[in-house]
């Protein structure tokens, strides 16, 4: 049931892509600053993507209004072990994984994910 709910949320998020508030591609430090600014506006990253641009790892987020009473957790630069630990932690607290991307690059692995409650 939980997996079906997660798939429904994922599908709903995909259907809204025309209204997405995607940021530009940024390095880790710039994305972190942008993330903090979006939080002050009451927004959260429904999706976070990681990309490799000529050896430079960059991130962008699809920021949306956080519904009242909702919660989220969003992380990037996670190893597989870190992602698995965070996924276990947040799902045990009632959060649903709504976005996950795993990228392998010369420097290793980079998992980005968002959980929603």
N, CA, C and O atoms as a MOPAC input file, in Angstrom:
PM7 MOZYME 1SCF
protein

 N      0.82000 1    -1.19200 1     0.00000 1
 C      0.00000 1     0.00000 1     0.00000 1
 C      0.86900 1     1.26200 1     0.00000 1
 O      0.59400 1     2.22100 1    -0.72100 1
 N      1.92800 1     1.24100 1     0.82800 1
 C      2.80800 1     2.39700 1     0.90700 1
 C      3.48800 1     2.65000 1    -0.44200 1
 O      3.64400 1     3.79800 1    -0.85800 1
 N      3.89400 1     1.56600 1    -1.12600 1
 C      4.54500 1     1.70400 1    -2.43100 1
 C      3.57200 1     2.29500 1    -3.44300 1
 O      3.95600 1     3.15100 1    -4.24000 1
 N      2.31800 1     1.84900 1    -3.42100 1
 C      1.31600 1     2.37800 1    -4.33400 1
 C      1.12300 1     3.86600 1    -4.09200 1
 O      1.03400 1     4.64300 1    -5.04200 1
 N      1.05500 1     4.27200 1    -2.81400 1
 C      0.89500 1     5.67700 1    -2.47100 1
 C      2.07500 1     6.49300 1    -3.00000 1
 O      1.89300 1     7.58100 1    -3.54400 1
 N      3.28900 1     5.95400 1    -2.83300 1
 C      4.48500 1     6.64700 1    -3.31900 1
 C      4.43600 1     6.79500 1    -4.83700 1
 O      4.79300 1     7.84500 1    -5.37200 1
 N      4.00000 1     5.75500 1    -5.52500 1
 C      3.90300 1     5.82800 1    -6.98200 1
 C      2.85300 1     6.84200 1    -7.40900 1
 O      3.03800 1     7.54600 1    -8.40200 1
 N      1.75800 1     6.92300 1    -6.67200 1
 C      0.72300 1     7.89900 1    -6.98900 1
 C      1.26100 1     9.31800 1    -6.80300 1
 O      1.00900 1    10.18900 1    -7.63600 1
 N      2.00200 1     9.55500 1    -5.71600 1
 C      2.58600 1    10.87000 1    -5.50100 1
 C      3.58500 1    11.20400 1    -6.60100 1
 O      3.61900 1    12.33000 1    -7.09700 1
 N      4.39700 1    10.22200 1    -6.97900 1
 C      5.38900 1    10.42300 1    -8.02500 1
 C      4.69300 1    10.76800 1    -9.34200 1
 O      5.12100 1    11.68000 1   -10.04900 1
 N      3.63200 1    10.04900 1    -9.66900 1
 C      2.89200 1    10.30200 1   -10.90700 1
 C      2.25000 1    11.68400 1   -10.87300 1
 O      2.26100 1    12.40300 1   -11.87200 1
 N      1.69500 1    12.05400 1    -9.73100 1
 C      1.07100 1    13.36800 1    -9.61000 1
 C      2.11100 1    14.47000 1    -9.76600 1
 O      1.84700 1    15.48600 1   -10.40800 1
 N      3.27700 1    14.27700 1    -9.19000 1
 C      4.34400 1    15.26900 1    -9.31700 1
 C      4.77600 1    15.39700 1   -10.77300 1
 O      5.04400 1    16.50100 1   -11.24600 1
 N      4.84500 1    14.28400 1   -11.47800 1
 C      5.23100 1    14.31400 1   -12.88300 1
 C      4.20100 1    15.02400 1   -13.73800 1
 O      4.55300 1    15.71200 1   -14.69600 1
 N      2.92900 1    14.86100 1   -13.39900 1
 C      1.85800 1    15.48700 1   -14.16700 1
 C      1.88200 1    17.00400 1   -14.03300 1
 O      1.33600 1    17.71000 1   -14.88000 1
 N      2.50900 1    17.50800 1   -12.97800 1
 C      2.53000 1    18.94400 1   -12.75000 1
 C      3.78600 1    19.60500 1   -13.30300 1
 O      4.04800 1    20.77000 1   -13.00500 1
 N      4.55800 1    18.89200 1   -14.09300 1
 C      5.84300 1    19.42500 1   -14.54000 1
 C      5.71000 1    20.72200 1   -15.33200 1
 O      6.64900 1    21.51800 1   -15.36800 1
 N      4.57000 1    20.94500 1   -15.96000 1
 C      4.38700 1    22.18900 1   -16.70000 1
 C      4.36800 1    23.39000 1   -15.76100 1
 O      4.61900 1    24.51600 1   -16.19200 1
 N      4.07700 1    23.16300 1   -14.49300 1
 C      4.01900 1    24.23000 1   -13.49900 1
 C      5.24500 1    24.21600 1   -12.60100 1
 O      5.26800 1    24.87600 1   -11.56100 1
 N      6.24700 1    23.47700 1   -12.99600 1
 C      7.41700 1    23.28900 1   -12.14800 1
 C      8.19100 1    24.59000 1   -11.97400 1
 O      8.26400 1    25.42100 1   -12.88000 1
 N      8.76000 1    24.73800 1   -10.79800 1
 C      9.58900 1    25.89100 1   -10.48800 1
 C     11.05100 1    25.50500 1   -10.45900 1
 O     11.72700 1    25.69100 1    -9.44700 1
 N     11.54400 1    24.96600 1   -11.56800 1
 C     12.92100 1    24.47600 1   -11.61200 1
 C     13.90800 1    25.62700 1   -11.48500 1
 O     13.77200 1    26.66700 1   -12.12900 1
 N     14.89500 1    25.41000 1   -10.64300 1
 C     15.99800 1    26.36000 1   -10.53700 1
 C     16.96200 1    26.11500 1   -11.69100 1
 O     16.80800 1    25.15200 1   -12.44200 1
 N     17.93700 1    26.97300 1   -11.82700 1
 C     19.00200 1    26.71200 1   -12.80100 1
 C     19.94500 1    25.67400 1   -12.19100 1
 O     19.84600 1    25.36600 1   -11.00300 1
 N     20.84900 1    25.14200 1   -12.99200 1
 C     21.86000 1    24.20500 1   -12.50400 1
 C     22.91200 1    24.98600 1   -11.72700 1
 O     23.39400 1    26.02000 1   -12.19000 1
 N     23.27100 1    24.47800 1   -10.52400 1
 C     24.21800 1    25.17100 1    -9.65200 1
 C     25.16400 1    24.17900 1    -8.99000 1
 O     24.84800 1    22.99800 1    -8.84400 1
 N     26.33500 1    24.68100 1    -8.59200 1
 C     27.23100 1    23.83600 1    -7.80800 1
 C     26.62600 1    23.63900 1    -6.41400 1
 O     25.62600 1    24.27200 1    -6.07300 1
 N     27.22900 1    22.77000 1    -5.62200 1
 C     26.67800 1    22.41000 1    -4.31300 1
 C     26.46500 1    23.63000 1    -3.41700 1
 O     25.40300 1    23.77100 1    -2.80900 1
 N     27.45400 1    24.50400 1    -3.33000 1
 C     27.37000 1    25.66600 1    -2.44300 1
 C     26.26500 1    26.62000 1    -2.87700 1
 O     25.49100 1    27.09200 1    -2.04400 1
 N     26.18700 1    26.90500 1    -4.16100 1
 C     25.14400 1    27.80700 1    -4.67000 1
 C     23.76000 1    27.20000 1    -4.48900 1
 O     22.81800 1    27.89700 1    -4.11300 1
 N     23.63200 1    25.89600 1    -4.75600 1
 C     22.33600 1    25.24200 1    -4.57500 1
 C     21.91400 1    25.30600 1    -3.11200 1
 O     20.74400 1    25.55100 1    -2.81700 1
 N     22.84300 1    25.09200 1    -2.20100 1
 C     22.52400 1    25.12900 1    -0.77000 1
 C     21.97900 1    26.51100 1    -0.37500 1
 O     21.00500 1    26.60200 1     0.37200 1
 N     22.59800 1    27.57000 1    -0.86800 1
 C     22.11900 1    28.93000 1    -0.59300 1
 C     20.73700 1    29.15300 1    -1.18800 1
 O     19.86900 1    29.74300 1    -0.54400 1
 N     20.53000 1    28.68400 1    -2.41300 1
 C     19.23000 1    28.82800 1    -3.07200 1
 C     18.15500 1    28.04900 1    -2.31000 1
 O     17.04300 1    28.54200 1    -2.11800 1
 N     18.49100 1    26.83900 1    -1.87900 1
 C     17.58100 1    26.01900 1    -1.08500 1
 C     17.14300 1    26.78100 1     0.16900 1
 O     15.95200 1    26.84400 1     0.47400 1
 N     18.10000 1    27.35600 1     0.88800 1
 C     17.77300 1    28.10400 1     2.10700 1
 C     16.87000 1    29.29200 1     1.80800 1
 O     15.96000 1    29.58200 1     2.58400 1
 N     17.10400 1    29.98100 1     0.70600 1
 C     16.26700 1    31.11300 1     0.32100 1
 C     14.84600 1    30.65000 1    -0.00300 1
 O     13.87800 1    31.28700 1     0.41300 1
 N     14.71500 1    29.55400 1    -0.73800 1
 C     13.39200 1    29.02200 1    -1.07500 1
 C     12.62400 1    28.61800 1     0.18200 1
 O     11.40500 1    28.78000 1     0.24600 1
 N     13.33200 1    28.09400 1     1.17500 1
 C     12.68000 1    27.71700 1     2.44100 1
 C     12.06100 1    28.94100 1     3.11100 1
 O     10.97500 1    28.84100 1     3.68200 1
 N     12.73100 1    30.09500 1     3.05300 1
 C     12.17300 1    31.31200 1     3.65400 1
 C     10.90100 1    31.74500 1     2.93700 1
 O     10.08400 1    32.47100 1     3.50200 1
 N     10.73300 1    31.30100 1     1.69200 1
 C      9.52900 1    31.61000 1     0.91500 1
 C      8.43800 1    30.56000 1     1.09600 1
 O      7.38100 1    30.64200 1     0.47100 1
 N      8.70000 1    29.55900 1     1.96600 1
 C      7.72000 1    28.50500 1     2.21400 1
 C      7.68200 1    27.44200 1     1.13600 1
 O      6.65300 1    26.79500 1     0.93700 1
 N      8.79000 1    27.25400 1     0.44000 1
 C      8.84300 1    26.26300 1    -0.63400 1
 C      9.77900 1    25.12000 1    -0.26400 1
 O     10.65000 1    25.25800 1     0.59500 1
 N      9.57800 1    23.99400 1    -0.93100 1
 C     10.42200 1    22.81800 1    -0.73000 1
 C     10.76900 1    22.22800 1    -2.09800 1
 O     10.04900 1    22.45600 1    -3.07000 1
 N     11.87500 1    21.46800 1    -2.17900 1
 C     12.24000 1    20.86100 1    -3.45700 1
 C     11.51000 1    19.53400 1    -3.66000 1
 O     11.90700 1    18.50900 1    -3.10600 1
 N     10.44500 1    19.56200 1    -4.45300 1
 C      9.69800 1    18.33200 1    -4.73500 1
 C     10.58100 1    17.33300 1    -5.47400 1
 O     10.42800 1    16.12100 1    -5.31700 1
 N     11.49800 1    17.84500 1    -6.27100 1
 C     12.46200 1    17.01800 1    -7.00400 1
 C     13.80000 1    17.73400 1    -6.96800 1
 O     13.86300 1    18.96200 1    -7.02500 1
 N     14.85700 1    16.96200 1    -6.87400 1
 C     16.21700 1    17.49400 1    -6.98600 1
 C     16.95100 1    16.61200 1    -7.98200 1
 O     16.94400 1    15.38700 1    -7.86000 1
 N     17.57800 1    17.23000 1    -8.95600 1
 C     18.34400 1    16.47800 1    -9.94300 1
 C     19.82200 1    16.79000 1    -9.78100 1
 O     20.20700 1    17.89200 1    -9.39000 1
 N     20.63300 1    15.79900 1   -10.09000 1
 C     22.08300 1    15.94800 1   -10.08400 1
 C     22.57700 1    15.65500 1   -11.49500 1
 O     22.09700 1    14.72700 1   -12.14700 1
 N     23.52700 1    16.43900 1   -11.95700 1
 C     24.07100 1    16.23300 1   -13.29100 1
 C     25.57000 1    16.46600 1   -13.31200 1
 O     26.11500 1    17.19700 1   -12.48500 1
 N     26.22200 1    15.83700 1   -14.26500 1
 C     27.66300 1    15.98100 1   -14.44200 1
 C     27.89500 1    16.78000 1   -15.72300 1
 O     27.58200 1    16.31900 1   -16.82100 1
 N     28.44300 1    17.97000 1   -15.56900 1
 C     28.68800 1    18.85800 1   -16.69700 1
 C     30.19400 1    19.03200 1   -16.86200 1
 O     30.81400 1    19.84500 1   -16.17700 1
 N     30.77000 1    18.26800 1   -17.77000 1
 C     32.21600 1    18.30500 1   -18.01300 1
 C     33.00900 1    18.12700 1   -16.72300 1
 O     33.98500 1    18.83700 1   -16.47900 1
 N     32.58200 1    17.18000 1   -15.90600 1
 C     33.28300 1    16.88800 1   -14.66100 1
 C     32.86800 1    17.73800 1   -13.47900 1
 O     33.38500 1    17.55600 1   -12.37700 1
 N     31.94500 1    18.66400 1   -13.68700 1
 C     31.44800 1    19.51400 1   -12.60700 1
 C     30.06500 1    19.01200 1   -12.19100 1
 O     29.14100 1    18.98400 1   -13.00300 1
 N     29.92900 1    18.62000 1   -10.93400 1
 C     28.65300 1    18.12100 1   -10.42000 1
 C     27.77500 1    19.31600 1   -10.06500 1
 O     28.18400 1    20.20700 1    -9.32000 1
 N     26.55700 1    19.31600 1   -10.61500 1
 C     25.62600 1    20.42200 1   -10.37300 1
 C     24.25400 1    19.87500 1   -10.00200 1
 O     23.91500 1    18.72700 1   -10.29000 1
 N     23.47600 1    20.74000 1    -9.35100 1
 C     22.15300 1    20.37600 1    -8.85000 1
 C     21.14000 1    21.41400 1    -9.29300 1
 O     21.46800 1    22.57700 1    -9.52900 1
 N     19.89800 1    20.95900 1    -9.39900 1
 C     18.78300 1    21.87700 1    -9.59400 1
 C     17.57900 1    21.28500 1    -8.88800 1
 O     17.47600 1    20.07000 1    -8.72500 1
 N     16.67000 1    22.15000 1    -8.47300 1
 C     15.48800 1    21.69000 1    -7.75900 1
 C     14.21500 1    22.24300 1    -8.35400 1
 O     14.19200 1    23.33600 1    -8.92000 1
 N     13.16700 1    21.47400 1    -8.21600 1
 C     11.81700 1    21.88100 1    -8.60800 1
 C     11.12100 1    22.30600 1    -7.32200 1
 O     10.60100 1    21.46700 1    -6.58700 1
 N     11.11000 1    23.60400 1    -7.05100 1
 C     10.58400 1    24.11700 1    -5.78700 1
 C      9.10100 1    24.43300 1    -5.89900 1
 O      8.63900 1    25.06600 1    -6.84900 1
 N      8.37300 1    23.96400 1    -4.88600 1
 C      6.91800 1    24.14000 1    -4.83800 1
 C      6.50700 1    24.62500 1    -3.45700 1
 O      7.25500 1    24.48300 1    -2.48900 1
 N      5.33600 1    25.18800 1    -3.37700 1
 C      4.78700 1    25.65400 1    -2.09900 1
 C      4.57100 1    24.45500 1    -1.18500 1
 O      3.96200 1    23.46400 1    -1.59000 1
 N      5.06800 1    24.54300 1     0.04500 1
 C      4.87700 1    23.47600 1     1.02600 1
 C      3.48900 1    23.63300 1     1.64000 1
 O      3.21200 1    24.64300 1     2.28600 1
 N      2.61100 1    22.64200 1     1.44400 1
 C      1.26600 1    22.74000 1     2.01900 1
 C      1.32200 1    22.84100 1     3.54200 1
 O      2.16700 1    22.22500 1     4.19100 1
 N      0.42200 1    23.61400 1     4.08400 1
 C      0.34600 1    23.78900 1     5.53400 1
 C      0.18000 1    22.44100 1     6.22600 1
 O     -0.62500 1    21.61500 1     5.79700 1
 N      0.93000 1    22.22200 1     7.28500 1
 C      0.85000 1    20.98000 1     8.03800 1
 C      1.67700 1    19.84600 1     7.47100 1
 O      1.72500 1    18.76100 1     8.05100 1
 N      2.33300 1    20.08400 1     6.33700 1
 C      3.16200 1    19.05400 1     5.70600 1
 C      4.60300 1    19.17500 1     6.17500 1
 O      5.01200 1    20.18700 1     6.74300 1
 N      5.34900 1    18.12500 1     5.92300 1
 C      6.77200 1    18.14000 1     6.21500 1
 C      7.53200 1    17.48700 1     5.08300 1
 O      6.96100 1    16.74600 1     4.28400 1
 N      8.80900 1    17.76300 1     5.02000 1
 C      9.64100 1    17.14500 1     3.99200 1
 C     11.05800 1    16.99800 1     4.51700 1
 O     11.45100 1    17.62600 1     5.49900 1
 N     11.80200 1    16.16300 1     3.84400 1
 C     13.24100 1    16.03600 1     4.05800 1
 C     13.85600 1    15.88400 1     2.68000 1
 O     13.35500 1    15.12200 1     1.85400 1
 N     14.93300 1    16.59900 1     2.42900 1
 C     15.58100 1    16.54200 1     1.12700 1
 C     17.08800 1    16.58500 1     1.32800 1
 O     17.61300 1    17.45500 1     2.02200 1
 N     17.77100 1    15.63200 1     0.71000 1
 C     19.22100 1    15.54000 1     0.85900 1
 C     19.86100 1    15.26100 1    -0.49000 1
 O     19.23200 1    14.69600 1    -1.38500 1
 N     21.09000 1    15.65600 1    -0.62300 1
 C     21.89200 1    15.37400 1    -1.80600 1
 C     23.28400 1    14.98900 1    -1.33200 1
 O     23.59000 1    15.08300 1    -0.14300 1
 N     24.12300 1    14.55700 1    -2.26000 1
 C     25.50000 1    14.14700 1    -1.96200 1
 C     25.54800 1    12.97900 1    -0.98000 1
 O     26.40400 1    12.93300 1    -0.09700 1
 N     24.62600 1    12.04300 1    -1.14200 1
 C     24.57800 1    10.87000 1    -0.26800 1
 C     25.19600 1     9.66700 1    -0.96600 1
 O     24.97200 1     9.43500 1    -2.15400 1
 N     25.97300 1     8.90900 1    -0.20800 1
 C     26.44500 1     7.60800 1    -0.69100 1
 C     25.25100 1     6.65800 1    -0.67600 1
 O     24.18500 1     7.00900 1    -0.17000 1
 N     25.42200 1     5.46900 1    -1.22100 1
 C     24.33500 1     4.48500 1    -1.17300 1
 C     23.98100 1     4.13800 1     0.27000 1
 O     22.80300 1     4.02600 1     0.61100 1
 N     24.99500 1     3.96600 1     1.11900 1
 C     24.74600 1     3.63100 1     2.52600 1
 C     24.00700 1     4.76400 1     3.23600 1
 O     23.09100 1     4.51300 1     4.01900 1
 N     24.39800 1     6.00300 1     2.96800 1
 C     23.70700 1     7.14500 1     3.57800 1
 C     22.26400 1     7.22400 1     3.10600 1
 O     21.35700 1     7.46100 1     3.90400 1
 N     22.05000 1     7.02300 1     1.80600 1
 C     20.68200 1     7.04900 1     1.28900 1
 C     19.83400 1     5.96200 1     1.94500 1
 O     18.71700 1     6.23200 1     2.38600 1
 N     20.35300 1     4.73600 1     2.01300 1
 C     19.59200 1     3.63200 1     2.61200 1
 C     19.25600 1     3.91400 1     4.06700 1
 O     18.14800 1     3.61700 1     4.51300 1
 N     20.19800 1     4.48300 1     4.81700 1
 C     19.95000 1     4.80800 1     6.22500 1
 C     18.88300 1     5.89400 1     6.35100 1
 O     17.97500 1     5.77800 1     7.17500 1
 N     18.98800 1     6.94500 1     5.54100 1
 C     17.99400 1     8.02300 1     5.60400 1
 C     16.62600 1     7.52800 1     5.14900 1
 O     15.60600 1     7.91200 1     5.72200 1
 N     16.59600 1     6.68300 1     4.13100 1
 C     15.32200 1     6.14900 1     3.66100 1
 C     14.64700 1     5.33100 1     4.75800 1
 O     13.44400 1     5.46900 1     4.98300 1
 N     15.40200 1     4.49300 1     5.43300 1
 C     14.83900 1     3.70600 1     6.54300 1
 C     14.33700 1     4.61800 1     7.65000 1
 O     13.24800 1     4.41600 1     8.18700 1
 N     15.13900 1     5.62700 1     7.98800 1
 C     14.76700 1     6.54800 1     9.06700 1
 C     13.47600 1     7.30000 1     8.74000 1
 O     12.53800 1     7.30300 1     9.53700 1
 N     13.43000 1     7.93200 1     7.57800 1
 C     12.26900 1     8.76400 1     7.25800 1
 C     11.01100 1     7.94700 1     6.98600 1
 O      9.92200 1     8.35900 1     7.38400 1
 N     11.13000 1     6.81200 1     6.32500 1
 C      9.92900 1     6.00000 1     6.09400 1
 C      9.39100 1     5.44700 1     7.40900 1
 O      8.18200 1     5.26000 1     7.54500 1
 N     10.26500 1     5.18200 1     8.38100 1
 C      9.79500 1     4.70800 1     9.69100 1
 C      9.06000 1     5.81100 1    10.44700 1
 O      8.30400 1     5.52600 1    11.37600 1
 N      9.27500 1     7.06600 1    10.06000 1
 C      8.60500 1     8.21200 1    10.68600 1
 C      7.35400 1     8.63300 1     9.91500 1
 O      6.74900 1     9.65900 1    10.22600 1
 N      6.96400 1     7.84000 1     8.90900 1
 C      5.74800 1     8.13100 1     8.15600 1
 C      5.94800 1     8.95300 1     6.89600 1
 O      4.97300 1     9.30600 1     6.23300 1
 N      7.18400 1     9.26400 1     6.55200 1
 C      7.45900 1     9.98600 1     5.31500 1
 C      7.43000 1     9.00700 1     4.14200 1
 O      7.67600 1     7.81200 1     4.30500 1
 N      7.12600 1     9.53500 1     2.96500 1
 C      7.09800 1     8.74000 1     1.74000 1
 C      8.18400 1     9.27800 1     0.81000 1
 O      8.28500 1    10.48600 1     0.59600 1
 N      8.98400 1     8.38600 1     0.26900 1
 C     10.00500 1     8.78400 1    -0.70300 1
 C      9.29400 1     9.15600 1    -2.00100 1
 O      8.69000 1     8.30100 1    -2.64800 1
 N      9.36500 1    10.43600 1    -2.38200 1
 C      8.67300 1    10.89400 1    -3.58900 1
 C      9.63000 1    11.18700 1    -4.74000 1
 O      9.20100 1    11.35300 1    -5.88100 1
 N     10.92700 1    11.25000 1    -4.44000 1
 C     11.89000 1    11.48300 1    -5.50400 1
 C     13.23600 1    10.90700 1    -5.10600 1
 O     13.70100 1    11.10800 1    -3.98400 1
 N     13.86100 1    10.19000 1    -6.03300 1
 C     15.20500 1     9.66100 1    -5.81400 1
 C     15.91800 1     9.56900 1    -7.15100 1
 O     15.36700 1     9.06900 1    -8.13100 1
 N     17.13700 1    10.05200 1    -7.17500 1
 C     17.98800 1     9.91300 1    -8.35400 1
 C     19.36800 1     9.49000 1    -7.87000 1
 O     19.87900 1    10.01500 1    -6.88100 1
 N     19.96100 1     8.54200 1    -8.57100 1
 C     21.31000 1     8.05600 1    -8.25200 1
 C     22.18500 1     8.25600 1    -9.47800 1
 O     21.85100 1     7.81200 1   -10.57700 1
 N     23.31500 1     8.93600 1    -9.27300 1
 C     24.23600 1     9.17700 1   -10.37300 1
 C     25.62300 1     8.66500 1    -9.99100 1
 O     26.12900 1     8.93900 1    -8.90300 1
 N     26.21600 1     7.91900 1   -10.90800 1
 C     27.58900 1     7.44500 1   -10.72900 1
 C     28.49200 1     8.36500 1   -11.54200 1
 O     28.22300 1     8.63800 1   -12.71200 1
 N     29.56500 1     8.84100 1   -10.91500 1
 C     30.51200 1     9.71200 1   -11.60900 1
 C     31.92700 1     9.37900 1   -11.15300 1
 O     32.12100 1     8.51600 1   -10.29600 1
 N     32.90500 1    10.05600 1   -11.71900 1
 C     34.30700 1     9.75700 1   -11.42000 1
 C     34.62000 1     9.82800 1    -9.93100 1
 O     35.46500 1     9.08000 1    -9.43900 1
 N     33.95200 1    10.71400 1    -9.21600 1
 C     34.19800 1    10.87600 1    -7.78200 1
 C     33.41200 1     9.91800 1    -6.91700 1
 O     33.55100 1     9.94400 1    -5.69400 1
 N     32.59100 1     9.07200 1    -7.51600 1
 C     31.80600 1     8.11400 1    -6.74100 1
 C     30.34100 1     8.11900 1    -7.12200 1
 O     29.98200 1     8.18300 1    -8.29800 1
 N     29.51000 1     8.05100 1    -6.11000 1
 C     28.05800 1     7.97600 1    -6.28600 1
 C     27.42700 1     9.18100 1    -5.60300 1
 O     27.89000 1     9.62100 1    -4.55100 1
 N     26.38300 1     9.70600 1    -6.20000 1
 C     25.65000 1    10.82600 1    -5.61700 1
 C     24.16600 1    10.49100 1    -5.67400 1
 O     23.58100 1    10.40000 1    -6.75300 1
 N     23.56400 1    10.31000 1    -4.50800 1
 C     22.12200 1    10.09900 1    -4.40600 1
 C     21.47900 1    11.40300 1    -3.96600 1
 O     21.97900 1    12.07500 1    -3.06300 1
 N     20.36900 1    11.76000 1    -4.60300 1
 C     19.55900 1    12.89800 1    -4.18600 1
 C     18.15000 1    12.36000 1    -3.96200 1
 O     17.67300 1    11.51400 1    -4.71800 1
 N     17.49200 1    12.85400 1    -2.92300 1
 C     16.16700 1    12.31500 1    -2.60000 1
 C     15.34400 1    13.32800 1    -1.82100 1
 O     15.87800 1    14.18600 1    -1.11700 1
 N     14.02600 1    13.20500 1    -1.96800 1
 C     13.07800 1    14.00200 1    -1.19500 1
 C     12.00900 1    13.07600 1    -0.63200 1
 O     11.45800 1    12.23600 1    -1.34400 1
 N     11.72500 1    13.24200 1     0.65500 1
 C     10.65100 1    12.52800 1     1.34600 1
 C      9.60600 1    13.55600 1     1.74500 1
 O      9.93600 1    14.70300 1     2.04300 1
 N      8.34200 1    13.14400 1     1.74900 1
 C      7.22900 1    14.06000 1     2.02900 1
 C      6.27600 1    13.41400 1     3.02300 1
 O      6.08400 1    12.19800 1     3.02000 1
 N      5.68800 1    14.23600 1     3.86300 1
 C      4.70800 1    13.75100 1     4.84100 1
 C      3.56900 1    14.74000 1     4.92800 1
 O      2.62700 1    14.53200 1     5.69300 1

